[in-house]
Amino acid sequence: MTMTIAKFTKKYKGKIDQLDLEILIAHSLGKTREFVLTYEDYEIPTLQIKNLKFKISRRVKGEPIAYIIGHKEFYGLDFIVNANTLVPRPETEMLVDSIINNQKTINNQDVRIIDVGTGSGNIIISIAKILERGTWNVERADEIKYFAIDISAEALKVAKKNARLHGVEKKIKFLQGNLLLPFFVELKKLKAKNLIIVANLPYLSKEIYQSAPADVKNFEPKTALYSSENGLAHYRKLFEQINYLLITGYQLPINIFLEISPEQKTLITKMIKNIFPSAKIEFKKDLAGKWRVCAIEIK
């Protein structure tokens, strides 16, 4: 039995968020949300109604809308996501901004950009895609080499699909392993005078993770969210690996861009200064006025 968009919307109004309902209808019909809003008399086929009811039941249980429809927009690009990856968030776009606006660094020779904990690949793919367009006056964009690392083989499968989707699969080398370790082997093969490391690692403390919304705790991978030591254990390990590079003779400079939780500003500053005493540290606020990005320059 068919049903118009208007009748279906009326029937399920209040059961889930109105915007989510419109998105699910559009996805099931293979149409845009604008279509759903414009053509309320459109008859939804029986098969699509069954499909919609199933998706709505998933959303009622708290499953993120991005997992239900299988994709999420980030930096104007569409990314495949599933339960093996985090759902890309708007505030993470600041990491992309921080790198592509760092003209001085990315215009140097032998630039290597490494995305540690790449997940769906949204950060590194966005950077590669934007610099590929040539609208940022990056003279050596074609010379930049990109690397994406994740400990999860399943997450890397998603990232590779996204790279193919956006036509940058040949630009990015995907490596599986613990933080920066897989890149140590690559360094022996490469000249890398200018290293840019970007990371959105797990940074939620125990307290913040426990107070997170149900759709985060119950559906997104805990291994990509929670970290011990007040949420900074993964970053400490990353810093130790970078320090090992320096001890074993890696030539500077190294620029590091991290997403953090706002309350970690003081703690992570102490950690950085303890491991890299001469590092230059800068913090940036998100649109909500909260500290969100930590930029580190080691010369």
C-alpha positions in Angstrom: 0.0 0.0 0.0 1.4 3.4 -1.0 1.3 6.5 1.0 2.0 10.2 0.2 5.0 11.9 1.7 2.6 14.2 3.5 0.7 11.4 5.1 3.8 9.5 6.0 5.4 12.5 7.6 2.2 13.2 9.6 2.1 9.6 10.8 5.7 9.6 12.1 5.9 13.2 13.2 7.1 13.4 16.8 8.6 9.8 16.8 11.9 11.1 15.6 13.3 14.6 14.8 11.6 16.2 11.8 14.9 16.8 10.0 15.9 13.2 10.5 12.6 12.0 9.1 12.9 14.2 6.0 16.5 12.9 5.5 15.4 9.2 5.8 12.5 9.7 3.4 14.8 11.4 0.9 17.4 8.6 1.2 14.8 5.8 0.8 13.4 7.5 -2.3 16.8 8.3 -3.8 15.7 12.0 -3.8 16.9 15.2 -2.2 15.4 16.7 1.0 14.2 19.6 -1.2 12.2 17.1 -3.2 10.6 15.8 0.0 9.6 19.3 1.1 8.3 20.3 -2.3 6.4 17.2 -3.5 4.3 16.3 -0.5 1.7 14.5 -2.7 4.4 12.1 -4.1 3.3 8.5 -3.5 5.9 6.4 -1.6 6.0 2.9 -3.0 5.2 0.0 -0.7 8.7 -1.3 -0.7 10.1 2.0 0.3 7.6 2.4 3.1 8.8 -0.9 4.6 12.4 0.3 4.2 11.5 3.6 5.8 9.8 2.0 8.8 13.0 -0.1 9.4 15.2 2.9 9.3 13.0 4.9 11.6 13.0 2.0 14.1 16.8 2.2 14.1 16.8 5.9 14.6 14.3 5.6 17.5 16.8 3.3 19.2 19.4 6.1 19.0 21.5 5.0 16.1 23.2 8.0 14.4 21.5 9.1 11.2 24.8 8.9 9.4 25.1 5.1 10.1 21.6 4.5 8.9 22.0 6.2 5.5 25.7 5.3 5.3 27.3 8.6 4.7 28.0 12.1 6.1 29.1 15.4 4.7 32.4 16.9 5.7 34.1 20.0 4.3 31.6 20.0 1.4 32.4 16.4 0.5 30.3 13.2 1.0 31.9 10.4 3.0 31.0 6.8 3.4 30.7 5.9 7.1 29.8 2.8 9.1 30.1 1.5 12.7 33.9 1.0 12.2 34.4 4.7 11.9 33.5 7.8 13.8 30.9 10.1 12.3 32.8 13.2 11.0 32.0 16.3 13.0 31.9 20.0 11.9 34.5 21.1 14.4 37.0 18.7 12.9 37.0 20.8 9.7 39.2 23.2 11.7 42.1 20.7 11.3 41.7 20.9 7.5 41.6 24.7 7.7 44.7 24.8 9.9 46.8 22.9 7.3 45.6 24.4 4.1 46.0 27.9 5.5 49.5 27.1 6.6 50.9 28.3 3.2 54.5 28.7 4.4 54.8 25.0 5.4 52.9 23.4 2.6 54.8 25.4 -0.1 58.1 23.9 1.1 59.9 21.1 -0.7 59.4 17.4 0.3 56.2 17.9 2.3 54.6 14.8 3.8 51.2 15.0 5.4 50.3 12.2 7.7 46.8 11.6 9.1 47.2 9.5 12.2 44.0 7.6 13.1 42.4 8.4 9.8 39.0 6.6 10.4 36.9 7.3 7.3 39.7 9.3 5.8 37.7 12.5 5.9 40.6 14.7 7.0 43.4 13.6 4.7 41.0 13.2 1.7 39.6 16.7 2.2 43.1 18.2 2.3 44.3 16.3 -0.8 41.1 17.2 -2.7 41.2 20.9 -1.8 44.9 21.2 -2.7 44.3 19.3 -5.9 41.9 22.0 -7.0 44.7 24.6 -7.1 42.6 27.4 -5.5 44.9 27.9 -2.5 48.0 29.1 -4.3 50.1 26.1 -3.2 52.9 26.1 -5.7 54.1 22.6 -4.9 50.7 20.9 -4.4 51.6 18.1 -6.9 54.7 17.2 -4.9 53.0 16.7 -1.6 52.8 13.1 -0.5 49.9 11.9 1.7 49.7 9.1 4.2 46.7 7.8 6.2 47.3 5.5 9.2 44.8 3.5 11.3 45.1 0.6 13.6 41.7 -0.7 12.3 41.8 -2.7 9.1 38.0 -2.2 8.8 38.3 1.6 9.1 41.0 1.6 6.4 38.7 -0.2 4.0 36.2 2.6 4.4 38.9 5.2 4.0 40.1 3.6 0.8 36.6 3.6 -0.6 36.2 7.3 0.2 39.6 8.0 -1.5 38.3 6.2 -4.7 35.0 8.1 -4.4 36.8 11.4 -4.5 39.5 10.4 -7.0 42.5 10.8 -4.7 43.3 7.1 -4.1 46.6 7.4 -6.0 47.7 10.3 -3.9 47.3 8.7 -0.5 49.2 5.7 0.9 47.2 3.8 3.5 49.1 2.1 6.3 47.8 -0.1 9.1 49.4 0.1 12.6 49.7 1.8 15.9 49.8 5.5 15.5 52.9 6.7 13.7 54.8 3.4 13.8 54.0 2.3 10.2 55.4 5.5 8.9 58.9 4.8 10.3 59.5 2.2 7.6 58.3 4.7 4.9 60.8 7.3 6.2 63.7 5.1 5.1 62.4 5.3 1.5 61.5 9.0 1.4 63.1 12.4 1.6 60.9 14.2 4.1 62.2 17.6 5.1 58.9 19.0 6.1 56.6 16.7 8.1 53.0 17.6 8.8 51.2 15.4 11.3 47.4 15.7 11.7 45.5 13.6 14.3 42.0 13.4 15.7 42.8 10.6 18.1 40.6 9.3 20.9 40.6 12.1 23.5 37.5 11.7 25.7 38.3 11.1 29.4 36.4 8.5 31.4 34.1 11.1 32.8 33.3 12.8 29.5 32.8 9.5 27.7 30.4 8.3 30.4 28.3 11.5 30.1 28.3 11.4 26.2 24.9 11.1 24.4 23.6 7.6 24.0 23.9 7.7 20.2 27.7 8.2 20.7 28.3 5.7 23.5 26.0 3.0 22.1 27.0 3.1 18.5 30.3 4.8 17.7 33.4 2.8 18.3 34.7 3.3 21.9 38.3 2.7 20.7 38.0 5.8 18.6 36.6 8.0 21.4 38.0 7.1 24.8 41.5 7.5 26.1 43.0 7.1 29.6 45.1 9.7 31.4 42.4 12.3 31.3 41.8 11.6 27.6 45.5 12.2 26.6 47.1 8.7 26.6 47.0 8.4 22.8 48.5 11.8 22.3 51.2 11.1 24.8 52.1 7.9 22.9 52.1 9.9 19.6 54.4 12.5 21.1 56.8 9.8 22.3 56.9 8.3 18.8 57.6 11.7 17.3 60.3 12.2 19.9 61.8 8.9 18.9 62.0 10.2 15.3 64.0 13.2 16.6 66.3 11.1 18.7 67.1 8.8 15.8 68.1 11.8 13.6 65.0 12.9 11.8 65.6 16.5 10.5 63.2 19.2 11.5 60.7 20.9 11.1 57.7 19.0 12.2 54.3 20.6 12.4 51.5 18.8 14.4 47.8 19.6 14.4 45.6 17.9 16.9 41.9 18.0 17.8 41.4 18.2 21.6 38.7 18.5 24.2 38.5 22.1 25.5 39.4 21.3 29.1 42.7 19.6 28.1 44.4 22.8 27.1 46.5 23.2 30.3 47.3 19.4 30.6 48.4 18.9 27.0 50.5 22.1 27.2 52.5 20.6 30.1 52.8 17.3 28.3 54.1 18.9 25.1 56.6 21.1 27.0 57.9 18.1 28.9 58.6 16.1 25.7 59.4 19.0 23.4 60.8 21.9 25.6 61.4 24.2 22.6 58.1 23.6 20.8 55.9 26.5 19.8 52.3 25.8 20.8 49.2 27.6 19.6 45.5 26.8 20.4 42.5 27.7 18.3 38.8 28.0 19.3 35.9 26.5 17.5 32.7 28.5 16.6 31.4 27.8 20.0 34.4 29.6 21.5 35.9 26.4 22.9 39.5 25.4 22.6 39.5 22.8 19.8 42.8 22.6 17.9 46.3 22.4 19.2 49.0 23.4 16.7 52.6 22.5 17.6 55.7 23.6 15.7 59.0 21.8 16.4 62.0 23.5 14.7 
